Every structure is written in structure tokens, then in C-alpha cells.
Amino acid sequence: MEESTPESLDVIPSEHRSVSLHALRVSSRKRLSLYLNLEGRLPNEDGVVPDFNGLAELVGFCYLEIKNFARDRDPTAALIDEWSSRSNLNPTLGRLVDYLGQMGREDVLTDCKTSILADIEVYLRSCDSNKTQNHLIQDDTVSQSIIDYTDHHTDETKTMTTDDVESGRPTYYDAFVCYNPETDDLQFVKKMISILEGSDFSLKLFVPWRNDLPGGSKYVIDAKLIQDRCRRLIIILSPQYLKSPACDFQTKFAQSLSPGSRSKRLVPVLIEPCQIPQILHHVTLCDFTKDDLKEWFWHRLASAVRAPIEQKDMGIISSVANVQLSLDLSSSTSSSVKSDLLSIDVPMTQNNSPSGPSPPSMSAGSSLHSMSAGSSLPSMSSSSSSEMGSVSPVTRKKKKNAFTKLFSQKH
């Protein structure tokens, strides 16, 4: 704690002597400069010059530093600034008051007392406010949650839609509806849902904001749905569509899955005149803006969604399935190996029916387990049967060995 002198006791309380010089605001610094910048006064009886030169000597600055202060337009302000940055020189208001008293500048102390006390009050109040903001208060009644880091490894693509949650298994859709939901386009989409999902067409649509789950990675989920769960992408074209970054991503991603629209994956629907995106110039539109064509509109749209799509465009062709279909389970394969083979999930495809979408994959175990242990695969068409019969025993054995090797690698 700093020692106080009789002079300083009349200016600032002893508990505030250690307050930093940074507490001095502009008004106080200007007032000090008005008194101490004036040179020409004789040294006092202690030999101290009663201006900024004397103050600098008492603080501890050398001759060259004092000469540098003299070159400044405001020597006293330069002195206080430099003093404030030198912690070894004890830059406190208590020291400033003491030095002014030693210089015999009671006039400065009397005139600046009120402004210095006001500066101290503001400075202390500001310090208290900063402490409150920097120390967050934890309510003892609120318990700290335990973080389960295993949740970070959850595959969010397994459950992506509200239908997945309700059914407990992946749901497949006839089409993904690409539109801007924050505009009037939503009214057309609602009308389209009521017609296409009605009894006349019985299609199943994935509609953002209706079927998606909050909290997921939006673009990751959209891409996974378009690629693996939806056979078509219905694009609602309007001026509002052009303003949506999400629509732009969905369209370009779907187009990348079927360059040149070879699989007819994109189904553009024009509901308002607008500039057609460059990547859709080669795709036939379903135009809702022409009144004389509206009577055919819904049938054309539903037919475009129902149209067959090549399996390779859905990414579900598997060489394992082809090998398994050519494998005769009634051969000399051991019963234990048969059991293991039957448990493997192999993507199988079904023909698309007009009534709704067919899952892009299904478990081979369910159909194979329905047969007896010694039975053969279900009968196929005559052409398939003749092809199977034409396979030589050597070729069949090679395929069987290849599948066994594949099975060993899997396990």
C-alpha cells in the first residue's frame, strides 16, 4: 500500500491512491496540461522546476526523455502517456498527487481535485462492470449435462424423413419435390400433393418442410435422398425458384447423377414464366402456364414420374447379386455355408409398378429362407433357364468358388 502525504489526503481518499493513471479522462489531462506546459517558472526551495520538466524528473525520466517530451505539442500529455505504460515507475494517481505536492503546485491540486475524483469513480465502476461480464454465473440448481461422445458417430442418413421414423425403416419415394417453400410456390405444391398422392395416381412424394427432419445436415440429407431414395426430381420453376440456393443445389446434384437427362430423372414443371436454367434447356418442360394444356397436365406429370428408370441410374446393380443367382444352392455346398450365404443382404430389384415406388434394394435372405434347405432357386423364364442350363459344370464351379471367396472376405 502506498504511503500518503498530507497534501494527497486532501485530494483523493487513501483507498484510491493505487488507481492507475489510465483512469484520467481527456478533460483532466487537458486541465493538467494547461498548468504544467507553461515553462519559465523558477525552481522551488527543493530545487524542483514546477512544470512538466520537474514532474518528469520526479517520476524518474532521464534528461534525453525529458527533452523528447519538450518537443511534443503537448509535453504533459506525452509525459502522462509514457508514464502510464511504464509499470516500473509506479503510474498511479497517488504518486501524481504526491509529485505535484512536492513541486508546490497546490493550485493544480485544488483546481483538478473534482475532475480527478470523478474520473476515479467512473473508472472503478467500469472495472466492476467488466468483472461481472467476464465471470459467467452458474446456477447451482442447473445440473451439467453429460456428453455422450458416441452420439457423434451416429449415421444420420439411416433415418432421414418423418416416414422413416413412423415406419421404423427406410422409405422410398416416387419423386423429390424441388421448390422454394418461402414463397407462393408452396400453394401450387400443396395442390400437386393432393392430386398426385390422391387415389387417381397414388404416388408418394418427398416434400421438403413436410417430410424432412429438423436438425440434420440439410445438403447431405437432400443429396442422399435424391440419389438413393427418390426416383425422380420434380422441379417447380418460377422466379422464386431462381432465388433459392437449396433449389440450385438439388437441381445440379440430380443432373450430375444423370448427365444429359438420359434417365429422365429431372421433371421440370413451369408454373410461372421465368428464365430457364441452362442445365434444363435440353429437358422437356411440363408447362402449367398454358390454360389450354392444363387438362392434360396432371396425367403427363404423373406419367413422367411413373416412367421406368434404369437400375444403374439408381445405383443398385450389384455383381454379388448376379453371382448368387447363378449359384445352385442344392449342390454339394455344406449346410453351414448355405446358412451363412442366406444371411447375406444382397440388393435385389423389382419392376416399378404404377401404384408406387419399389425399394431400390431388399434382403435376399427373406426370399431365400422361404425355400427348404435342399430346394433350388425359384424357377425363371424359359430364356433364363436355357442360359442357366447351358453353363458348363466348370464355369458353374468357378462362379461358386468366386462367391465363396467373396463371402470369406466379407466376414
Secondary structure, 3 states (H helix, E strand, C coil): CCCCCHHHHCCCCHHHCCCEHHHCCHHHHHHHHHHHCCCCCCCCCCCCCCCHHHHHHHHCCCHHHHHHHHHCCCHHHHHHHHHHCCHHHCCEHHHHHHHHHHCCCHHHHHHHHHHHHHHHHHHHHHHHHHHHHHCCCCCCCCCCCCCCHHHHHCCCCCCCEHHHHHHCCCCCEEEEEECCCCCCHHHHHHHHHHHHCCCCCCCCEECCCCCECCCCCHHHHHHHHHHHHEEEEEEEECCCHHHCHHHHHHHHHHHHHCHHHCCCCEEEEECCCCCCCHHHCCCCCEECCCHHHHHHHHHHHHHHHHCCCCHHHHCCCCHHHHHHHCCCCCCCCCHHHHHHHHCCCCCCCCCCECCECCCCCCCHHHHHCCCCCCCCCCCCCHHHHHHHHCCCHHHHHHHHHHHHHHHHHHC
